[in-house]
Amino acid sequence: MSHYHADDAEYMADEYDMEDIDDMDEEFRGRDMGGSDSDVDEYDYSNNKIADTSAAQARRGKDIQGIPWERLSITREKYRQTRLEQYKNYENIPNSGEGSGKDCKVTKKGASYYEFRRNSRSVKSTILHFQLRNLVWATSKHDVYLMSHFSVIHWSSLTSSRSQVLNVSGHVAPSEKHPGSLLEGFTQTQVSTLAVKDKLLVAGGFQGELICKHLDRPGVSFCSRTTYDDNAITNAVEIYGSPSGAVHFTASNNDCGVRDFDMGKYQLSKHFRFPWPVNHSSQSPDGKLLIIVGDNPDGLLVDSMTGKTIASLCGHLDFSFASAWHPDGVTFATGNQDKTCRIWDLRNLSESVAVLKGNLGAIRSIRYTSDGRYMATAEPADFVHVYDVKSGYEKEQEIDFFGEISGISFSPDTESLFIGVWDRTYGSLLEYGRCRNYSYLDSLI
């Protein structure tokens, strides 16, 4: 991934922030609000908090993000068109987005696999690096963890309450002693990536920091620094269960390394090096293979025990930042700054079996449901695509909103889909629920 500079943050603000809406928002807030409908107020004065949007309010016509289009001088449709026309996709290889269009599958849009449940604006999901978008993780259909500035926050959609799980703004040091753990800890860690699974939370930092916390224990269990290189940022973390039953995680770093940590022994178990910075890696369901993607148009499929390359994945035109395995262990997906997600099949890796195109920009996050029925891809802003895998990725639901996407996560039981939205005014956590056909119950009524 690109080295992080101050101008990266400026790029992100200039390209993604809803400045037009912010300006119009200030405009309408200065007007007389006396005759307004309470359902579309930006602020719930009785509770002294920003009003959320419920499914019932959305069905009555309220914008899911609470944007008061009826008071603005631009319609939602016009603003969407403006975004599509003016948005500038970040590319490391010029014109990669234009060149990738010819192979793309034409999908049938309009499906509804997940329905809107709630938009929680009191939860502010934030991003530190514009290329890294894995900062939202659901551990149940009601529990989600996300980054909010210097804190990891737990949000319960059941009680609409949040709590701080980890604060890295000051000094963080392990409360347990393990060989290899950095007992002095870290100060003011800038968290670039996050993973939460199996009651383990791992936060990766800009200087190669790794902070590990068990959710059922007080304090921090383990701290490590992957490297002291200048180019040390932790780009991605994946937690998985090994065949022995121990919990492991892999850390993908900008120093071209992928490191595997055994959290049963609290130690580094494997370290593989590659020719270019690794932006993301994914372990196959059987634990035998690793997808490696990074600062090269071609990805790699490698042996997870030896790091030896089994096959190159050729087809993308820019750098990749996302990968994911289908639960069947046969197919997998990669996401790239050329605006595409490619689907691959182990039985024939000479070319991808499908190419799925985004609307605005890079595919920065990919998730499959645990039952393998759906795959979700996230662009940097505004769009999350949910594909019906069973249809051969030919049908999709397009979730359309405004703002940066900090991460997406299906709940392990597939019932919920959470989307983190980062924006100065409309930052929030979107929650969708899986659509179920309960028509058999109608016969009882």
N, C-alpha and C positions, 0 to 999 in steps of 0.2 A: 504494500500500500504506500501511498505518498507520504513523505515526511510531513509532519504536522507543523505548520507555521501559522502565524497570526492571520495571514491573509486567507487561510483556509476557513477560519471562523467568519471572516468578512464575506467570503464567497457564499457560505451557507446562509448567512443572514440575508444577503442581497438576493440570492436565487430563490429561497424557499419561504421566507417569512411573509406573512400575509399583510404587507405594508398597506396596500390599497384598502383592505378591509379595516385595518387598524385605524387608518385616517378617517374612514367613514364612520367607524365605531365612535371615535371621539366626537365626530360631528353630531351623531344622533344623541349621544349622551348629554350634550349641552342643551338639548331641546326640552320642552316641557314634557314630562313623563306622566303627567296626571291622568291622562285618559288611556294609558296603555293596558293591554291585556296581560294579566299576571302570568299567563303561560309562556309569554315570550320575553319577560323581563330578563335582562342580563344579570340582575342581582336580586337575590331573595332577601329583602330588607328585614323581614320578620325573623329570619334565622341568621342574619348577618353573614351570609356566605354566598358564593357564586352558585347559581341554580344549575342543577344537573338536568339532563333530559331523559325521561323515561320512555319506555316503549309505547305506553298509552298516549303520551304527549306527541310522540312522533306520528302515531296513527291519526291524530287530530290535526296534523299539518305542521307541527313545530319542527324546525330544522334540527337534525340530530346533534349538531354542535352548538346550538343556541345562537346561530348567526341570524340577526334580525333583518333578513333580506327585504322585507316589506318597508323598512325604514331607510334603506340605502338607495343610492342613486344608480345602482347597477343590479341586474338580476343575477341569480345564481348561475343560470345558463350562460350569460354573457361573461361572467367572471371565469367560469370553467373554460370557455373558449379562449379567453385571454391567456390563462395559464398554459393551455396546450400549445398556443402559438408562441409564447414568449419564454417558456421554460428552457433553460440551457442545461443539458445533461453533462455531468463532469466526465471527461474522458482522459485517459492517459495516452491512448493512441487515437490521433485525430480522425474524425468522421467514422468511427467504429459503429455508431448507432445507425447511421444511414446505410452502411454496407451490410448490415445483418438482416435486413428485411426480406430478402428474396426467398429464404428457405422457410419462412415462418408459417406455421399452421394457422388456418383461419378457424377461429373458434366461434361457437354459437353462444352469445352472451344473453343475459336475462334470466339465468337460473337463480334459484333461491335455496341455498343449502344451509345457510346460517342467517338467522333473523336478528335484527337490532333489538337489544335488551335495554342498554343504558349507556349514557355518556357521563362519566364522572369527571367534572372539571376541577374538583378539589384535589385531584391527583395530578401532579405535574411531572410528567416523564421528560427527562432531559437527555441531551446528547453532547458528548465532548469532541468526538471526531466524526466529520461528515461522511466518512466512508464505512464506519463501523456501526451496525444497527442490530445488535443482538442484546438488547438491554431490557427485555420483558420476558418473564418466564412464569407460566402457570403450573402449579403443583396439584391443583384440583379444580373443579368447575367453579369454585368460589374463592380460591386463593391464588394471588398473583404477586410476583416480586418484580420490582423495577427500580431503576436509578432515578433519583430526584436530586440533582445537584451533587452534594458530597455524601448523600445518604442512600442506602438501600432500604426501600420501603416495602412493607407487606400491606397489601390491600385486600380486604375481605368484601367481596361483592354481596355477601349474604347480609352483613350488618352495615355496609357502607362506612366502614371505619378503616383507618390506616394506623400503622405503628412502625417505628423505626427499628430496623433489624441490625444495621451496621452503619456507623458514621466514620468516615475516613478523612474528615476535615482537619482533625488534629493528629495525635499520635496513636497508632494502632500497633499492638504487640501481642504475640501469642500468649495465652494464659496456660497453655499446656506445653510440656517439654518433650520434643521429639528430635531424634538425630537428624541433622540437616535443616532443621527449622531455624529461621533467622530470628533469634530471640530478641534482638533490638527493635525489630519491627520496622514500620515506615511512618513517615510524617507527610500529611497532606497528599495522599495518593489521588492521582487523577485516574479515575476508573474508565477504561476504554471499552471493556467488554465484561460480560456477566454470564453465569450459568447457575441454575438452581434445579436440583433433582435429587431424589432419594435422600431427602433431609440434609443435603450438602449444598452450601453456597460457595461459589468460587468467583472472586472478582479479580480481573486482570488489569494492570495499570500501564501507563505511558512509559515508565522506566523499567519494564519487565517484571513488575511486582505481581505476586500471586498471594491473595489473602483467602484462606479457607476457614469457613465457619460451619459447624454442625448446628442445624436449626433447633435441635432438641437439647443443646448444651449452652451454658452461658459462655461468653467470651469468644475469642478467636482461637482455633485449634492449631493452625499452621501458617507460617509465612515463608515465602521463598522468593528469591530474585533469579529469574531465568538466566539473565545475562547482564553484564555491566557495559555492554557495547552501547555506543551512542544511538544506534538504530535498534532500540530494544522493545518497542511497544508490543504489548500483547494484543493480537488482532482478534483472536477467538478462543473460547474455551468450550469443550464438550465433556460432559459427565456421562459415564456409562458403567454398566456392571460387567465385570469380567466373568469368564466361565467358572472360576473358582468361587464366585460370589462376592469378591471384594469390589468395592467401589473405586473406580479409577477416573482420572480426567486427563484429557490431552490439551495442551496449550500450543497454539499456533502463533509464531512470532515473526517480527519483521527482520530478525537476524538470520532468517532462512531456516530456522529450526522448528521442529515439532517435538515436544517433550511429553512423555507419558508418566503420570504420577500415580503411585499406588497409595490410596488413602487408608488401606489396612495397615500398611507399614510406615506411612508418612514419609515416603522417599521417592526419588526419581527412579523409574524403572527402565525407561528407554529414551534415547535421544537420537533423532534422525535429522540430517542436514540435507538441504535441497539447493538447487542452483539459484534460487530467487526467493524473495520474501514470501512467506506463507500467510495468506489472509484467512484461510478457513480449512478445516479438515473434519472428516466425518468417518466414524468407525462403522463397518457393516454390522448388521444384526448378529451374525455368527462370530464376530470379533476377528475375522481373518484378514480383512482388507481395510485400507484407508483411502479415502478420496483426498487428494491434496490439490488445492487451488491457490493461486496467488498472483504475483506480478509477472505473469506470462500468459499469453492467450491460451496456451495449451495447459490442461490439467494433467494430473497423474493419478493412476491407480497403483497403489503399492501394497506390498506384503506388510501386515501390521506387526509381525514379529521381527523382521529383518530390515524393513524400510526399502527393500529392493523394488525397483519399478517393474510392474507387470505389464502396463500398457499406458500409452499417452492418449489423452482425450483431446482430439483436434476438431476445431470447428468455431470456437469463439474468436472474436476479433479484438478483444481488449483484456484487461485484468479482471479476474473473478474474485468475488467476495462472499459467496454462499455455496453451500452444498448440503445435500440431505439424502439419506437412503430411504427407499420405500421399505416398509416392514417385511416384504417378501424376500429381501436380500438379493434380488436379481436386478432390479432397476434402481436408478438413482438420478438425482438432478443436480445441475450446477447453475449458478446465477452470475451474470457478467455485466460489466459496464457498457457492453454493446446493446443493452436494453433487452437481452434475451435470457430465458431459462431454457437449458437443453436437457432433454431426458435421454438417459443412456441405458443400454441393456448389456449385462455381462456376457451374454452369449454372442454378441457381435458389437465390438467396440470400435469398429472401423469408422463408424459415423453415428451421430445421435439419431434416435428414433423419432424425436419430435423437437421442434423449436417453437417456443412460446414467446410472443413479443409483448413488452410493456408499452405504456402510453407515453410516459414522460421521461423516464430515465432508467438507470441501472437496476438490476434485480439484486437487492442487497440482503435479502433474507428469504429462506425457504423452509417450510415446515410441512411434514406429512401428518395426518391423523394416525393414531396408533393402530386403527383397524385398516389403514391403507386406502380408505375410500376417497379421501380428498387430499389435495396438496394446495397449500397457500404460498403465494409469492408476494413479497413487498417491494415496491419501488421506493426511491428515497423520500417521496412525498406523494400525498393525495390518493394513491391507488393500492389496494390489496386485491389480488386475484385468487379466487378459490376455484380450483379445477376438479371436475369429476374424473377421477383416475379410471374408474370402471368404463367410462365412455371413450377411453383412449385420449384423454385430455381435450376432447373436442367440445365439451360444454363447460361453461364457466359462469361464476357469479363475480361481478365486478363491484367491489365496495368502494364507493366514491365519497371523498371528504376533502378537507383542505388542511394542510400542515405537514411538517416533517414526520416521518415514521421512525420511532426509536426502536421498535421491535414488534414482532408478532408471536403469539404462542397459542397453540391448541392446548386444552386441558388433557391430561392423560386419558380420561374417559371419553374424549372427543366431543363432549357436550358443550364446551365453551370455546370461543375464540376471542382473545384479547389483542387490542391494537393500541400501542402507545403513540400519542400524537404530541409533538413538541412544537409549540407556537407561543409567542409572547402573550397573546390575548386568549387564544382558544386551545391552549394546551390541555390535554385530558387523557383519560383512558376509556377507549371504546370497548364495549362488551357485546358480543353476539352469541346467540344460542342456536344449537343445531336444530334444524327443522325436522320434526318427526310426524309421521302420518299415524295419528291415533283415531282414524275414522271408525275403527271397530267399536270404539266407545259410544259412537253415536247411536248404535242400535239399542243401547241401554236407556236412552233418553226418551 
